[in-house]
Amino acid sequence: MDQHSRGQGYSLRRARRQPIRLPGSVQERDAPFDVEVVDLSAGGCLVRCGRLLDRERVVDVALDLPAGRVRAKARVVECSRDGEALPGGGLSYLTGLEFLSMSDRDAEILRRLVDVLANVIRP
């Protein structure tokens, strides 16, 4: 599988983020756990989850986008407690993820969705 590496991480971290609400999952060491994607860009995403993740940890991410499931390696760049509680009353955390690598196919699916969102959601 060809890998799309994110060598230009700094510029992609500054890419315009698009608000969105989609399901996904993150796998740290053990079994994957569910997350909600709350914003998305070509360089990463912000997810809401019930786990506090360590900064700099590399995780596997799966995003359930309208055009299909996208998988990536990502680095945790920030994680903080969220003001919203999870369904059922548990603590909620907002976690910023920077995409490190993904297949060319997945990178194209992600790019197309971000482009569509940018044209629909204008400032």
N, C-alpha and C positions, 0 to 999 in steps of 0.2 A: 504494500500500500504506500503510495506517495504521501509524504508528510508535508504539510504547509507549516513551516516554522515562522514564528513571529520575531524575527531579528530586529525589527524596528519597534520594539515594545513601547518606548517612550512616546512616539508619535501616535501609536494606536491607543495608548492609555488616555490620550487627550482627544480621541475621536468622540464625536457627538453621540451622546447616549440617548436612546429612545425608550420612553416608558412603555412597559408591556407587562402583562401578567400571564405567565406560562408555567406549566409544571416542568420539573427536571429532577435530577438526582446528582448527588456528590458521593464519591467513594474515597474515603481517606485511607484507612488501613484495613478495615474489616468490611462488613456488608454495606452496600449503598444506603443512603437515607434521602428522603424526599426533601426538595426545596421548591420555593416559588421564585421564579425569575421576575424581578421587578423593574430592571432596566437592562438594556442590551446595546452593545456597540460592536464594531468589527474587532476590537481589541480585548473585550472582556464583558463581564456582566456583574450585576448586583443581585444577590439572592437573599431571600428570607428563609431562615431555617431554625431548628430547635437545638443547634449545637454551636458551641464556641470553638472556632478553629484557630490554630496557631498561625501567626503571620509567617510568611515564607514557605509554608508547607505546600508541597505539590500534590494535587488531587486529580482524580479522574472526574470529569463532568459529562453529563448527558442532558441535553436540552430537547424537550419535545416541541419542536417548531412545527408550524402548519405544513411545511413541505417535507417533514420527516425528522427523525431523530438525528441530532448532531452530537458527536462525541469529541472531547478535547482533553488535553492535559492543561491544567491551569495552576497558577500560583496564587495563594491567598495573599492579597496585598493589604487588606484591612478586615477587621471583624469587631463589631461593637454591639452592645445590647440595643435592641429596638424598643420603641415605645409601645408597639402593638403586641398583644399576647397571641399566641398560636391558638387555633381551635382546640378547646379542651383546657385552656388556661395556662399552658406551659410558657416558659420564657422563650422569647424570640430574639434572634440575632440577625443583623444585616452584615453580609460578607461580600467584599469586593474581590472578584476573581479576574486575573489577567490571563488570557489565553496564551499558552506557550506553543502548542502545536496541535494540528488537526489534519485530517485528510484533505486533499484538494477539493473533493466533492463536498465535504462538510463546510469548508471555508466558502465555497461558492453559494451554498444554500444560505449560510449566515449573511454573507454580503448582500444577497438579493433581498432578504427580509429587512435588513437595516436600511437599504435604499428605499424600499417601499414605505417603511415607517417614516423615513425622513420626508418623503413627499406627501404623506397623509397628515403628519403632525408637524405643522409649521409654527414657528414662534410668533 
